[in-house]
Amino acid sequence: MARGQIQDQSVRLKLSIGLRAVAEAMCGLAIWLYVWPAVADERYGAPPPDLRLHLDRLVRSYPDWIARADDDNVVLKNGARLPVSDHRTDKSFDELVEHPDIDDMFYVSYPTGSLPQPPDKNVDPGRVRFEPLFVAMYGDCRKNEVVPKLRTIEWLPARNGGRVAITTVNGVDQALAAVSHALDQVPAEFMKFLIPTAGTYNCRTVAGSGVRSMHAYGAAIDLNVAHADYWRWSKDANAPTWKNRIPTEIVRTFEQHGFIWGGYWYHFDTMHFEYRPELLSDKP
């Protein structure tokens, strides 16, 4: 073979190898771009784009305790400064729940006024709570700081619904009394969901977790377990199938008085309502 022909074949071979390498690299890039969003979706901690709105609502919701909030800190009236962010944006979902900062509480918006439907994976609006803030307001039940602030109220007195103990901090007792008054007027067929209740104050952590329940602050109520659904009761708790039997009218009544509902969670808890006015939008 002539020397010129050998050189031509060598050039063509190198060109072919080079083009193949480029194609493989492009294919790898395409695969990475396809996979990356799915991986990214499993990481949490980045502040929401509307964080300022959430912080302003947080200040308005707890005027007895929070003096102001800026981009870096929530400043309590006693002078304590709670950092808004821990600057972690790579948390797993379990880390988000167990070790949140303040902006993590707003990682998804609570769907005020929307019809109940199966949430997307790990969409639990309100289930993430920054514990130091709530302890500062409601007290530490392990130090017996919550019980002295509880008040016993009549629950649905016109229907002989019994009595429940609820915190007086932030006017939660008044809010729950208003809920009780409103629900006393609903049709009789709703009573099976409302009576008996499954408890309010309980100094405990969330099941399967190390974080305190809102019940530990006396700021939550569970309705009748017999007509409610809970994600841990699912056959596959790793991929729970959303269920709900609580009428929307009951949910709306609680929301109108500052309570959010656990039925909007992927990890659903349809008997559960907790006082979280900072998460409620201005929708009716």
RODO-2510 file (C-alpha; in nm, 4 decimals, decimal comma):
residues 284
     n   res          X          Y          Z
     1     m     0,0000     0,0000     0,0000
     2     a     0,1254     0,3450    -0,0886
     3     r     0,2452     0,5649     0,1913
     4     g    -0,0181     0,8309     0,1087
     5     q    -0,2982     0,5736     0,1296
     6     i    -0,1769     0,4559     0,4710
     7     q    -0,1763     0,8136     0,5957
     8     d    -0,5310     0,8706     0,4603
     9     q    -0,6592     0,5562     0,6358
    10     s    -0,4890     0,6618     0,9581
    11     v    -0,6529     1,0038     0,9448
    12     r    -0,9949     0,8498     0,8736
    13     l    -0,9489     0,6024     1,1619
    14     k    -0,8557     0,8787     1,4058
    15     l    -1,1491     1,0882     1,2852
    16     s    -1,3854     0,7947     1,3306
    17     i    -1,2537     0,7244     1,6818
    18     g    -1,2821     1,0922     1,7677
    19     l    -1,6391     1,1186     1,6445
    20     r    -1,7335     0,8035     1,8343
    21     a    -1,5815     0,9457     2,1522
    22     v    -1,7755     1,2682     2,1059
    23     a    -2,0962     1,0736     2,0481
    24     e    -2,0380     0,8638     2,3607
    25     a    -1,9677     1,1765     2,5625
    26     m    -2,2852     1,3421     2,4324
    27     c    -2,4833     1,0296     2,5142
    28     g    -2,3395     1,0270     2,8647
    29     l    -2,4272     1,3941     2,9053
    30     a    -2,7815     1,3280     2,7889
    31     i    -2,8166     1,0423     3,0382
    32     w    -2,6769     1,2632     3,3180
    33     l    -2,9179     1,5433     3,2293
    34     y    -3,2037     1,2975     3,2302
    35     v    -3,1138     1,1479     3,5684
    36     w    -3,0000     1,4648     3,7469
    37     p    -3,3418     1,6280     3,7998
    38     a    -3,4770     1,3087     3,9595
    39     v    -3,1809     1,3027     4,1963
    40     a    -3,2134     1,6759     4,2633
    41     d    -3,5803     1,6354     4,3487
    42     e    -3,4783     1,4098     4,6362
    43     r    -3,2638     1,6836     4,7910
    44     y    -3,4110     1,9537     5,0094
    45     g    -3,3114     2,2660     5,1981
    46     a    -3,3034     2,5396     4,9353
    47     p    -3,5156     2,8398     5,0415
    48     p    -3,8411     2,8854     4,8493
    49     p    -3,8485     3,1736     4,6011
    50     d    -4,1275     3,3441     4,7975
    51     l    -3,9472     3,3157     5,1329
    52     r    -3,9986     3,6838     5,2140
    53     l    -4,3755     3,6380     5,1942
    54     h    -4,3569     3,3413     5,4324
    55     l    -4,1383     3,5264     5,6809
    56     d    -4,3723     3,8249     5,6833
    57     r    -4,6662     3,5942     5,7495
    58     l    -4,4673     3,4229     6,0266
    59     v    -4,4163     3,7562     6,2039
    60     r    -4,7854     3,8461     6,1683
    61     s    -4,8960     3,5051     6,2957
    62     y    -4,7101     3,5223     6,6261
    63     p    -4,7042     3,8909     6,7264
    64     d    -4,6597     3,8134     7,0955
    65     w    -4,3312     3,6376     7,0288
    66     i    -4,1663     3,7531     6,7058
    67     a    -4,0396     4,1087     6,6755
    68     r    -3,9212     4,0953     6,3156
    69     a    -3,7568     3,8806     6,0499
    70     d    -3,4895     3,9680     5,7985
    71     d    -3,3094     3,7587     5,5385
    72     d    -3,0804     3,6067     5,8021
    73     n    -3,2677     3,5858     6,1315
    74     v    -3,6044     3,5677     6,2981
    75     v    -3,5714     3,7967     6,6008
    76     l    -3,7839     3,7136     6,9031
    77     k    -3,9132     3,9790     7,1390
    78     n    -3,6842     3,8496     7,4132
    79     g    -3,3875     3,9319     7,1887
    80     a    -3,3112     3,5760     7,0778
    81     r    -3,2074     3,5420     6,7140
    82     l    -3,3012     3,2278     6,5252
    83     p    -3,1185     3,1753     6,1934
    84     v    -3,3436     3,1505     5,8912
    85     s    -3,1095     2,9118     5,7101
    86     d    -2,8460     2,6551     5,7947
    87     h    -2,7233     2,6920     5,4321
    88     r    -2,7777     2,3242     5,3567
    89     t    -2,9443     2,2466     5,0269
    90     d    -2,8624     1,8762     5,0061
    91     k    -3,0840     1,7272     5,2768
    92     s    -3,2621     1,3990     5,2349
    93     f    -3,6315     1,4076     5,3155
    94     d    -3,5688     1,2451     5,6529
    95     e    -3,3077     1,5117     5,7311
    96     l    -3,5534     1,7801     5,6266
    97     v    -3,8041     1,6527     5,8829
    98     e    -3,5532     1,5739     6,1577
    99     h    -3,3141     1,8679     6,1192
   100     p    -3,4920     2,1602     5,9517
   101     d    -3,4095     2,5278     5,9581
   102     i    -3,6761     2,7971     5,9445
   103     d    -3,6946     2,8249     5,5668
   104     d    -3,7427     2,4463     5,5429
   105     m    -4,0857     2,4904     5,7043
   106     f    -4,1955     2,6516     5,3773
   107     y    -4,0419     2,4007     5,1334
   108     v    -4,3912     2,3431     4,9925
   109     s    -4,6965     2,5656     5,0236
   110     y    -5,0040     2,4620     5,2156
   111     p    -5,2943     2,4367     4,9651
   112     t    -5,5476     2,6517     5,1482
   113     g    -5,8983     2,6036     5,0121
   114     s    -5,8106     2,3321     4,7614
   115     l    -6,0009     2,0072     4,7247
   116     p    -5,8331     1,7110     4,8973
   117     q    -5,6467     1,4869     4,6542
   118     p    -5,3407     1,2570     4,6598
   119     p    -5,0292     1,4734     4,7124
   120     d    -4,7057     1,4260     4,5225
   121     k    -4,4285     1,2277     4,6889
   122     n    -4,2966     1,3900     5,0097
   123     v    -4,5291     1,6880     4,9807
   124     d    -4,6121     1,7398     5,3500
   125     p    -4,7001     2,1096     5,3980
   126     g    -4,6655     2,1864     5,7672
   127     r    -4,5065     1,8605     5,8752
   128     v    -4,1637     2,0290     5,8898
   129     r    -4,1278     2,2364     6,2091
   130     f    -3,8311     2,4327     6,3432
   131     e    -3,8349     2,3087     6,7007
   132     p    -3,6476     2,5955     6,8743
   133     l    -3,9137     2,8429     6,7607
   134     f    -4,2032     2,6340     6,8902
   135     v    -4,0295     2,5551     7,2196
   136     a    -3,9616     2,9275     7,2659
   137     m    -4,3330     3,0024     7,2246
   138     y    -4,5138     2,7086     7,3796
   139     g    -4,2556     2,5779     7,6242
   140     d    -4,0731     2,2480     7,6742
   141     c    -4,3122     1,9777     7,7903
   142     r    -4,0194     1,7766     7,9256
   143     k    -3,9588     2,0585     8,1721
   144     n    -4,3297     2,0869     8,2551
   145     e    -4,3517     2,4244     8,0809
   146     v    -4,6586     2,3399     7,8698
   147     v    -4,9110     2,2039     8,1202
   148     p    -4,9450     2,5308     8,3205
   149     k    -5,0484     2,7055     7,9975
   150     l    -5,3255     2,4603     7,9095
   151     r    -5,6945     2,5409     7,9314
   152     t    -5,9770     2,2885     7,9242
   153     i    -6,2596     2,3753     7,6852
   154     e    -6,5903     2,2131     7,5977
   155     w    -6,5755     2,0293     7,2656
   156     l    -6,9036     2,0465     7,0728
   157     p    -7,1056     2,1094     7,3904
   158     a    -7,4388     2,0973     7,2057
   159     r    -7,3509     1,7391     7,1028
   160     n    -7,1952     1,6336     7,4353
   161     g    -6,8556     1,6034     7,2727
   162     g    -6,6567     1,6062     7,5945
   163     r    -6,3698     1,8269     7,7027
   164     v    -6,0193     1,8858     7,5650
   165     a    -5,7092     2,0602     7,7011
   166     i    -5,5391     2,3090     7,4680
   167     t    -5,2701     2,5734     7,5075
   168     t    -5,3600     2,9354     7,5732
   169     v    -5,0396     3,0519     7,4003
   170     n    -5,1077     3,2441     7,0757
   171     g    -5,4794     3,2240     7,1531
   172     v    -5,4948     2,8613     7,0368
   173     d    -5,7595     2,7852     7,2994
   174     q    -5,9791     3,0636     7,1637
   175     a    -5,9255     2,9452     6,8075
   176     l    -6,0228     2,5884     6,8944
   177     a    -6,3258     2,7106     7,0896
   178     a    -6,4345     2,8996     6,7761
   179     v    -6,3884     2,5811     6,5697
   180     s    -6,5986     2,3910     6,8238
   181     h    -6,8747     2,6509     6,8117
   182     a    -6,8858     2,6408     6,4312
   183     l    -6,8817     2,2606     6,4121
   184     d    -7,1619     2,2416     6,6681
   185     q    -7,3839     2,3771     6,3882
   186     v    -7,2993     2,1214     6,1155
   187     p    -7,5382     1,8374     6,0236
   188     a    -7,5557     1,5315     6,2464
   189     e    -7,3885     1,3046     5,9897
   190     f    -7,0573     1,4844     6,0525
   191     m    -7,0524     1,3963     6,4221
   192     k    -6,8986     1,0509     6,3712
   193     f    -6,5798     1,2231     6,2496
   194     l    -6,5695     1,4700     6,5381
   195     i    -6,6719     1,2688     6,8444
   196     p    -6,4931     1,1305     7,0310
   197     t    -6,1656     1,3135     6,9792
   198     a    -5,8393     1,1207     6,9970
   199     g    -5,6566     1,3751     7,2108
   200     t    -5,4881     1,7120     7,2220
   201     y    -5,1931     1,7598     7,4593
   202     n    -4,9428     1,4758     7,4742
   203     c    -4,5730     1,5199     7,5572
   204     r    -4,4399     1,2953     7,2810
   205     t    -4,2423     1,2854     6,9603
   206     v    -4,3831     1,2136     6,6162
   207     a    -4,4144     0,8373     6,5640
   208     g    -4,0943     0,6957     6,4152
   209     s    -3,9150     1,0268     6,4651
   210     g    -3,7070     1,2169     6,7168
   211     v    -3,8882     1,5477     6,6664
   212     r    -4,1660     1,6752     6,8886
   213     s    -4,5252     1,6498     6,7807
   214     m    -4,7399     1,9629     6,7867
   215     h    -4,9347     1,7723     7,0515
   216     a    -4,6318     1,8209     7,2774
   217     y    -4,7053     2,1947     7,2708
   218     g    -5,0780     2,1522     7,3307
   219     a    -5,1456     2,3082     6,9899
   220     a    -5,3029     2,0175     6,8011
   221     i    -5,6108     1,7992     6,8085
   222     d    -5,6820     1,4551     6,6624
   223     l    -6,0357     1,3657     6,5614
   224     n    -6,2079     1,0278     6,5811
   225     v    -5,9572     0,7564     6,4866
   226     a    -6,2343     0,5204     6,3736
   227     h    -6,3145     0,7440     6,0762
   228     a    -5,9635     0,8677     5,9917
   229     d    -5,6674     0,7389     5,7910
   230     y    -5,2946     0,7413     5,8659
   231     w    -5,0016     0,6658     5,6380
   232     r    -4,8357     0,4266     5,8835
   233     w    -5,1438     0,2049     5,8621
   234     s    -5,0773     0,1484     5,4901
   235     k    -4,9681    -0,1945     5,3718
   236     d    -4,6572    -0,0311     5,2253
   237     a    -4,5541     0,2600     5,4462
   238     n    -4,2645     0,3373     5,2084
   239     a    -4,5157     0,4210     4,9360
   240     p    -4,8413     0,4920     5,1198
   241     t    -5,1648     0,4998     4,9252
   242     w    -5,3424     0,8237     5,0153
   243     k    -5,6843     0,7851     5,1780
   244     n    -5,9298     1,0303     5,3269
   245     r    -6,2806     1,0212     5,4736
   246     i    -6,2857     1,3594     5,6506
   247     p    -6,5451     1,5929     5,4920
   248     t    -6,4069     1,9081     5,3340
   249     e    -6,6484     2,1195     5,5397
   250     i    -6,4640     2,0166     5,8572
   251     v    -6,1260     2,0993     5,7040
   252     r    -6,2444     2,4457     5,5967
   253     t    -6,3752     2,5246     5,9438
   254     f    -6,0404     2,4462     6,1026
   255     e    -5,8503     2,6440     5,8385
   256     q    -6,0655     2,9502     5,8963
   257     h    -5,9372     2,9583     6,2532
   258     g    -5,5663     2,9015     6,1883
   259     f    -5,5384     2,5222     6,1849
   260     i    -5,3830     2,3164     5,9063
   261     w    -5,4845     1,9605     5,8194
   262     g    -5,2659     1,6495     5,7986
   263     g    -5,4795     1,5131     5,5175
   264     y    -5,2920     1,7325     5,2688
   265     w    -4,9714     1,5381     5,3401
   266     y    -4,8171     1,2597     5,1349
   267     h    -4,7539     1,1047     5,4769
   268     f    -5,1213     1,1610     5,5511
   269     d    -5,2750     1,1919     5,8953
   270     t    -5,6358     1,2819     5,8294
   271     m    -5,7424     1,2955     6,1956
   272     h    -5,4780     1,5618     6,2709
   273     f    -5,5194     1,9407     6,2888
   274     e    -5,2546     2,1758     6,4283
   275     y    -5,2414     2,5503     6,4825
   276     r    -5,0115     2,6906     6,2103
   277     p    -5,1532     3,0215     6,0846
   278     e    -4,8187     3,1124     5,9238
   279     l    -4,8847     2,8487     5,6569
   280     l    -5,2329     2,9592     5,5598
   281     s    -5,2730     3,1882     5,2629
   282     d    -5,5376     3,4580     5,2380
   283     k    -5,7693     3,2368     5,0368
   284     p    -6,1213     3,1949     5,1806
***
